[in-house]
Amino acid sequence: MNFAVDVAIVGAGAAGLAATARAYELGLSCYLLEAKPRIGGRVHTDRESLGVAWDRGAHWLHSADVNPLTKIADALGHAYVARPRAFDGHFHLGTGWATSGEYRAYRKAFDEAEERAVAAGLKGRDIAALDVMDNTSRWARMVDHIFMAISGVPPSDISTADLAAYRDTGANWPLVQGYGALLESLYAGLPVELSTPVTAIDTSGALILIETPRGTVRARSLIVTVSTNVLASGAIRFTPELPPRLQAALQAVPTGHANKVAFRFKRDVFRLPDTSYVNFMDERDAARPACSFQIRPFGHDLAIAYLGGDLAENLERAGEAEMMSFARAALSDMFGADIFRELSGAAATSWTRDPHTLGAYSCARPGHAAERAVLAEPVSERFFLAGEAVSADWYSTVHGAHLTGIAAADQANTYLTRAIAAALRR
């Protein structure tokens, strides 16, 4: 690490990987620095904990019909399930399964809540999604859960203007081998300095100095791809400090909370079609949060609970045992406690306590949707941010991060080209 590279890239998630690959295409010399002993960041296919692959983080090819990673998946032979809707009509109400009419009523309630929130945002009303929702609806808890699963925060913290900016084609397709597996295939052989956390960055001199436990990296330009929560936490010390406007934007667009609890069974105990989606809302207990599950993904005897927002954060802070107990109780109510006689393993994620992520994906606070654009501005002529939070309309997605990484590498290349031209004129 004694020589200066053209660009140093911090974080080997989707944005950092894409930025590095693009930089090499442009003929730039690079260091890609990753704190974890693996690539992918919040995109991680786990093959070890349960003996079968499952995604601990990102799982869906969102807006798959226009998502650039869909064509890449095709080229690399990574299959996906093209579904007309993300979820099925399986909905348990605590005392039994909802009728088709009840399920349609719930979907109508959710669709109307989403439409009202988006309409408010499109009219320039940057308010909380909660303010335009029917909180007296029979389905309010389930609607809240889906909003939290989408945004990582409760509806009271979701900006309607930010929500309206999101570009969703409705084509959301799960990857069979896993999203992490796709990134591993795409970036196989890409040079990465793993287990190399960045502790400090000094941009005050002629060269940018990046401090790591393995030594100091010297670079002519810089791309930082870590989450807004990590940047706001001070885990990386910047000299000089990040601009006040950027610091305010980091607080305005925090990284929300989402977790999963996965159970593996010895056989099919559910009697549902492969890759089914099930909602649970206990009408016997109004204080019990709603949740949802993926059942038997791609034929594997798994049940994976989706937890979002306050529920995800609170259960994670309470500990893995509490997370598993919550998810297990919901499965028991739906399918009977006897299914756990066939349990062969269980695992849970903890993205909020993970020091390298401190959360799941970003959502602008009410009144602050415009702050997301600040994240996309160059910090200086040679310092750029990338990642899902930087994307104006595909935030919270892998492909959003991917595209911002490519854009940041192009910005670094433009700076370096101008700097070389200026040096030659001297």
HUMO-V548313 format. One record per pair of residues at least 12 apart in sequence whose ideal C-beta (glycine too) atoms are under 10 Angstrom apart, sorted by the first residue. I is the first residue (numbers start at 1). GAP is how many residues later the second one is. Records with the same first field share a line. If there is no record, write none. Layout:
I: GAP, GAP
This chain:
1: 30, 32, 192, 195, 209, 211, 213, 214, 215, 216, 217, 218
2: 213, 214, 215, 216
3: 26, 214, 215
4: 25, 27, 202, 203, 204, 205, 213, 214, 215, 216
5: 18, 23, 24, 25, 26, 27, 202, 203, 205, 212, 213, 214, 215, 216
6: 17, 20, 21, 22, 23, 24, 25, 213, 214, 215, 406, 407, 409, 410, 413, 414
7: 12, 13, 15, 16, 19, 21, 22, 23, 24, 25, 201, 212, 213, 214, 215, 216, 375, 377, 401, 402, 404, 405, 406, 408, 409
8: 21, 22, 23, 24, 25, 185, 190, 193, 199, 200, 201, 202, 209, 210, 211, 212, 213, 214, 215, 216, 404
9: 14, 21, 22, 23, 24, 25, 183, 184, 201, 210, 212, 213, 214, 215, 216, 375, 377, 396, 399, 400, 403
10: 21, 22, 23, 24, 25, 186, 187, 188, 191, 200, 202, 207, 212, 213, 214, 215, 216, 220, 226, 375, 376
11: 21, 22, 23, 24, 25, 28, 30, 187, 212, 213, 214, 215, 216, 219, 345, 346, 375, 376, 390, 394
12: 20, 21, 22, 23, 24, 26, 27, 28, 29, 171, 175, 178, 180, 181, 182, 184, 213
13: 21, 23, 26, 27, 28, 29, 30, 31, 44, 45, 170, 212, 213, 214, 343, 344, 373, 374, 375, 385, 388, 389, 392
14: 25, 26, 27, 28, 29, 44, 55, 165, 166, 168, 169, 172, 173, 211, 372, 373, 374, 383, 384, 385, 386, 387, 388, 389, 390, 391
15: 26, 208, 209, 210, 211, 370, 371, 372, 373, 374, 375, 376, 383, 385, 386, 387, 388, 389, 390, 391, 392, 393, 394
16: 16, 17, 18, 23, 24, 25, 171, 174, 176, 207, 208, 209, 210, 370, 371, 385, 389, 392, 393
17: 15, 17, 22, 23, 24, 26, 166, 167, 169, 170, 173, 175, 208, 384, 385, 388
18: 50, 51, 165, 168, 169, 207, 368, 380, 381, 383, 384, 385, 386, 387, 388, 389, 390, 391
19: 13, 204, 205, 206, 365, 367, 368, 382, 383, 385, 386, 387, 388, 389, 390, 391, 392, 393
20: 12, 19, 167, 170, 171, 172, 203, 205, 385, 389
21: 165, 166, 169, 381, 384, 385, 388
22: 201, 380, 383, 384, 385, 386, 387, 388, 390, 391
23: 198, 200, 382, 383, 385, 386, 387, 389, 390, 393
24: 166, 167, 385
25: 381, 384, 388
26: 383, 384, 386, 387, 388, 390, 391
27: 386
28: 192, 193, 381, 384, 385, 388
29: 190, 191
30: 160, 161, 162, 189, 191, 193, 379, 382
31: 160, 161, 162, 165, 179, 181, 186, 187, 188
32: 155, 158, 159, 160, 161, 162, 164, 191, 193
33: 159, 160, 161, 162, 163, 164, 165, 177, 179, 181, 184, 191
34: 158, 159, 160, 161, 162, 163, 164, 191, 322
35: 158, 159, 160, 161, 162, 163, 164, 177, 178, 191, 195, 200, 319, 320, 321, 322
36: 158, 159, 160, 161, 318, 319, 320, 321
37: 157, 158, 159
38: 142, 146, 154, 156, 157
39: 141, 144, 145, 148, 149, 151, 153, 155
40: 15, 16, 17, 18, 138, 139, 140, 141, 142, 143, 144, 147, 358
41: 16, 17, 139, 142, 184, 185, 186, 313, 315, 316, 346, 347, 357, 360
42: 14, 15, 16, 137, 138, 185, 213, 216, 307, 309, 312, 314, 315, 317, 318, 319, 345, 346, 356, 359
43: 12, 13, 14, 15, 16, 135, 136, 137, 138, 139, 140, 141, 355, 358, 359
44: 12, 13, 14, 134, 135, 136, 137, 139, 140, 305, 307
45: 12, 13, 14, 130, 132, 133, 134, 135, 136, 137, 138, 139
46: 132, 134, 214, 216, 301, 303
47: 130, 131, 133, 134
48: 299
49: 213, 215, 296, 297, 298, 299
50: 212, 213, 214, 250, 251, 252, 254, 294, 295, 296, 297
51: 213, 249, 293, 294
52: 210, 212, 245, 246, 248, 249, 250, 292, 293
53: 122, 123, 124, 125, 127, 128, 244, 245, 247, 249
54: 124, 126, 206, 208, 210, 240, 243, 244, 246, 248, 250, 293
55: 119, 120, 122, 123, 124, 125, 126, 205, 207, 239, 242, 249, 294
56: 122, 123, 124, 203, 204, 206, 248, 291, 292, 293, 294, 295
57: 121, 122, 123, 201, 202, 203, 292, 294, 300, 303, 304, 341
58: 117, 120, 121, 122, 124, 125, 200, 302, 303, 330, 338, 339, 340, 341, 343
59: 113, 114, 115, 116, 119, 120, 121, 201, 235, 238, 245, 247, 339
60: 20, 23, 26, 111, 112, 113, 114, 115, 119, 337, 338
61: 12, 17, 19, 20, 21, 110, 111, 112, 113, 114, 118, 121, 336, 337, 338
62: 24, 104, 105, 106, 107, 108, 109, 110, 111, 332, 334, 335, 336, 337, 338
63: 103, 104, 105, 106, 107, 108, 109, 110, 330, 331, 334, 336, 337
64: 16, 18, 19, 105, 106, 107, 108, 109, 110, 111, 335
65: 17, 104, 105, 106, 107, 108
66: 101, 103, 105, 328, 333
67: 102, 104, 105, 106, 327, 330, 331, 332, 333, 335, 336
68: 331, 334, 335, 338
69: 106, 110, 113, 114, 117, 328, 329, 330, 333, 334
70: 12, 101, 103, 105, 329
72: 110, 111, 113, 114, 327, 330
73: 100, 102, 103, 104, 106, 108, 109, 112, 113
75: 110, 111
76: 101, 105, 106, 109, 110, 112
77: 100, 108
78: 97, 98, 99, 100, 101, 103, 104, 107, 108
79: 94, 95, 96, 97, 98, 219
80: 93, 94, 95, 96, 97, 99, 102, 218
81: 92, 93, 94, 95, 193, 194, 216, 217
82: 89, 90, 91, 92
83: 88, 89, 90, 91, 192, 194
84: 86, 87
85: 22, 85, 86, 87, 192
86: 60, 84, 85, 86, 87, 88, 191
87: 16, 20, 23, 59, 85, 189, 190, 191, 192, 205, 207
88: 15, 184, 185, 187, 188, 189, 190, 191, 207
89: 13, 14, 15, 17, 18, 187, 188, 189, 190
90: 13, 180, 182, 183, 186, 187, 188, 189, 190, 202, 203, 205, 244
91: 12, 15, 16, 48, 51, 186, 187, 188, 189, 190, 199, 201, 243
92: 186, 187, 188, 189, 190, 191, 201, 238, 239, 241, 242, 243
93: 13, 45, 49, 186, 187, 188, 189, 190, 191, 240, 241
94: 186, 187, 188, 189, 190, 191, 194, 236, 239, 240
95: 187, 188, 189, 238
96: 187, 237, 238
97: 181, 237
98: 41, 44, 181, 183, 185
102: 36, 37
103: 36, 176
105: 32, 33, 34
106: 31, 32, 33, 36, 37, 40, 173, 175
107: 32, 35, 36, 39, 172
108: 29, 31
109: 24, 25, 28, 29, 30, 31, 33, 34
110: 23, 27, 29, 32, 33, 34, 35, 36, 37
111: 32
112: 20, 21, 22, 25, 31
113: 16, 17, 19, 20, 21, 22, 24, 26, 27, 30, 31, 33, 34, 42
114: 15, 19, 29, 32, 33, 36, 49, 54
115: 17
116: 13, 15, 16, 17, 18, 44
117: 12, 13, 14, 15, 16, 30, 38, 41, 42, 43, 44, 45, 46, 47
118: 14, 42, 43, 45, 46, 47, 48, 50
119: 13, 41, 45
120: 12, 39, 40, 41, 43, 44
121: 37, 38, 39, 40, 41, 42, 43, 44, 45, 248
122: 38, 39, 41, 42, 43
123: 37, 38, 41
124: 36, 37, 40, 245
125: 34, 35, 36, 39, 241
126: 33, 34, 35, 36, 37, 38, 238, 239, 240, 241, 242, 243, 244
127: 31, 32, 33, 34, 239, 240
128: 26, 27, 28, 29, 30, 31, 32, 237, 238, 239
129: 15, 18, 22, 24, 25, 26, 27, 28, 29, 30, 31, 33, 34, 234, 237
130: 14, 17, 24, 25, 26, 27, 28, 30, 236
131: 24, 25, 29, 235
132: 23, 28
133: 14, 22, 23, 25
135: 20
138: 143, 145
139: 140, 142, 151
140: 15, 141, 146, 150
141: 140, 141, 142, 145, 146, 147, 148, 149, 150
142: 137, 138, 139, 147, 148, 149, 150
143: 12, 138, 147
144: 12, 137, 145, 146, 164, 165, 166, 167
145: 134, 135, 136, 144, 145, 146, 147, 161, 162, 163, 164, 166
146: 133, 144, 146, 160, 162
147: 16, 161, 162, 216
148: 108, 109, 110, 141, 142, 143, 158, 159, 160, 161, 162, 163, 164, 165, 215
149: 109, 141, 142, 143, 157, 158, 159, 160, 162, 163, 211
150: 13, 16, 18, 106, 108, 158, 159, 211, 213, 246
151: 12, 15, 105, 106, 107, 157, 158, 209, 210, 211, 212, 213, 244, 245
152: 102, 103, 104, 105, 106, 156, 157, 160, 161, 199, 200, 207, 208, 209, 210, 211, 244
153: 101, 102, 103, 104, 105, 155, 156, 157, 159, 160, 206, 207, 208, 209, 210, 211, 212
154: 102, 103, 154, 155, 156, 157, 159, 209
155: 154, 211
156: 153, 154, 209, 210
157: 97, 99, 152, 153, 206, 207, 208, 209
158: 98, 151, 205, 206, 207, 208
159: 93, 94, 204, 205, 206, 207, 208, 209, 210, 211, 212, 213
160: 204, 206, 207, 209
161: 203, 205, 206, 207, 208, 209, 211
162: 90, 91, 200, 201, 202, 203, 204, 206, 207, 208, 209, 210, 230, 233, 234
163: 200, 201, 206
164: 205, 229
165: 199, 204, 205, 207, 208, 226, 227, 228, 229, 230
166: 197, 225, 226, 227, 228, 229, 230, 231, 234
167: 224, 225, 226, 227, 228, 230, 233
168: 225, 226, 229
172: 225
174: 101, 103, 120, 123, 124
175: 123, 223
176: 99, 121, 122, 123, 124
177: 121
178: 119, 120
179: 219
180: 218
182: 216
183: 215, 219
186: 216
193: 19, 21, 24
195: 17, 18, 19
196: 14, 16, 17, 18, 19, 21
197: 14, 15, 16, 17, 38, 39, 158, 159
198: 12, 13, 14, 15, 19, 26, 28, 37, 38, 39
199: 12, 13, 14, 36, 37, 38
200: 12, 16, 36, 37, 38, 39
201: 16, 18, 21, 23, 35, 36, 37, 38, 41, 182
202: 14, 35, 36, 37, 38
203: 16, 18, 19, 35, 36, 37, 39, 176, 177, 179, 180
204: 34, 35, 36
205: 13, 34
206: 12, 14
207: 12, 13, 14, 175
208: 12, 13, 14, 172, 174, 175
209: 13, 30
210: 12, 14, 26
211: 25, 26, 28
219: 163, 164, 193
220: 162, 192, 195, 196, 199, 200
221: 159, 160, 161, 162, 163, 187, 188, 190, 191, 192, 193, 194, 195, 198
222: 157, 158, 160, 161, 162, 163, 186, 190
223: 159, 160, 161, 162, 163, 164, 181, 182, 184, 185, 186, 188, 189
224: 12, 14, 18, 155, 159, 160, 161, 162, 163, 184
225: 159, 160, 161, 162, 163, 164, 165, 176, 179, 180, 183
226: 29, 130, 131, 132, 159, 160, 161, 163
227: 23, 27, 28, 124, 127, 129, 130, 131, 132, 133, 134, 135, 160, 161, 162
228: 21, 22, 23, 24, 25, 26, 27, 28, 130, 131, 133, 134, 135, 143, 144, 147, 157, 159, 160, 161, 162
229: 21, 22, 24, 25, 26, 27, 28, 123, 128, 129, 130, 131, 133, 160
230: 20, 25, 124, 125, 126, 127, 128, 129, 157
231: 15, 16, 18, 19, 24, 127, 144, 154, 156, 158
232: 14, 15, 16, 17, 18, 19, 20, 21, 22, 23, 126
233: 17, 122, 125
235: 120, 121, 123
238: 141, 145
240: 140
242: 137, 141, 143
243: 131, 134, 136, 137
245: 126, 129, 132
246: 125, 128, 129, 131, 133, 139
247: 127
248: 120, 123, 126
249: 115, 119, 121, 122, 123, 124, 125, 126, 127, 128, 136, 140
250: 112, 121, 124, 125, 135, 139
251: 114, 117, 120
252: 112, 113, 114, 115, 116, 117, 118, 119, 120, 122, 123
253: 109, 110, 111, 112, 115, 116, 118, 119, 120, 121, 122, 136, 137, 142
254: 104, 105, 108, 109, 110, 111, 114, 135
255: 96, 97, 102, 103, 104, 105, 106, 107, 108, 132, 133, 134, 141
256: 52, 53, 54, 56, 57, 95, 96, 103, 104, 105, 106, 107, 140
257: 50, 51, 52, 53, 54, 55, 56, 57, 58, 59, 60, 94, 95, 101, 102, 103, 104
258: 48, 49, 50, 51, 53, 54, 55, 58, 91, 93, 94, 101, 102, 103, 138
259: 46, 47, 48, 49, 52, 53, 54, 56, 57, 61, 64, 68, 89, 90, 91, 92, 93, 94, 101
260: 33, 34, 44, 45, 46, 47, 52, 63, 67, 87, 88, 89, 91
261: 30, 32, 42, 43, 44, 45, 46, 54, 59, 62, 63, 64, 65, 66, 67, 69, 70, 85, 86, 87, 88
262: 31, 32, 35, 38, 40, 41, 42, 43, 62, 65, 83, 84, 85, 86, 87
263: 30, 38, 39, 40, 41, 42, 61, 64, 65, 68, 76, 77, 79, 80, 81, 82, 83, 84, 85
264: 36, 37, 38, 39, 40, 78, 79, 80, 81, 82, 83
265: 31, 35, 36, 37, 38, 74, 75, 76, 77, 78, 79, 80
266: 35, 75, 76, 77, 78, 79
267: 34, 72, 75, 77
268: 27, 28, 31, 32, 33, 74
269: 26, 27, 32, 34, 62, 66, 67, 69, 70, 71, 72, 73, 74
270: 23, 25, 26, 31, 32, 33, 61, 64, 65, 69
271: 24, 25, 64
272: 23, 24, 31, 63
273: 22, 23, 26
274: 21, 22, 23, 24, 25, 26
275: 19, 20, 21, 22, 23, 24, 25
276: 17, 18, 19, 20, 21, 27
277: 15, 16, 17, 18, 20, 27, 29
278: 13, 14, 15, 16, 17, 25, 27, 52, 53, 56, 57
279: 12, 13, 14, 27, 51, 55
280: 12, 13, 25, 47, 49, 50, 51, 53, 54
281: 49
282: 47, 48, 51, 52
284: 49
288: 38, 41, 42, 45
289: 18, 19, 20, 21, 22, 23, 25, 26, 37, 41
290: 21, 40
291: 14, 15, 16, 17, 20, 21, 24, 35, 36, 38, 39, 40
292: 12, 13, 14, 15, 16, 38
293: 12, 13, 34, 37, 38, 41, 42
294: 12
295: 36, 39, 40
301: 41, 43
302: 43
303: 24, 25, 27, 28, 31, 32, 36, 40, 43
304: 23, 43
305: 18, 19, 21, 22, 23, 25, 26, 43
306: 21
307: 16, 19, 20, 41, 42
308: 52, 53
309: 51, 54
311: 12, 15
312: 37, 38, 39, 40, 47, 48
313: 38, 39, 40, 46, 47
314: 12, 38
315: 12, 33, 35, 37
316: 32, 33, 34, 35, 36, 37, 38
317: 33, 35, 36
319: 29, 31, 34
320: 26, 27, 28, 29, 30
321: 27
322: 26
323: 23, 25, 26, 27
324: 22, 23, 24
327: 19, 21
328: 12, 15, 18
331: 12
360: 28, 36
361: 26, 27, 28, 34, 35, 36, 37, 39, 40
362: 13, 25, 26, 27, 28, 29, 33, 34, 38
363: 26, 32, 33
364: 25, 31
369: 23
372: 17, 18, 19, 20, 21, 23
373: 17, 19
374: 16
375: 12, 14, 15, 16, 17, 20, 29
376: 13, 14, 15, 16, 28, 31, 32
377: 13
378: 30, 33, 34, 37
380: 35
381: 30, 33, 34, 37, 38
382: 29, 30, 33, 34, 36, 37
383: 25, 28, 29, 32
384: 20, 21, 23, 24, 25, 26, 27, 28, 31
385: 19, 23
386: 15, 16, 17, 18, 19, 20, 21, 22, 23, 25
387: 13, 14, 15, 17, 18, 21
388: 12, 13, 14, 15, 16
389: 12, 15
390: 13, 14, 15, 17, 18
391: 12, 13, 16
392: 12
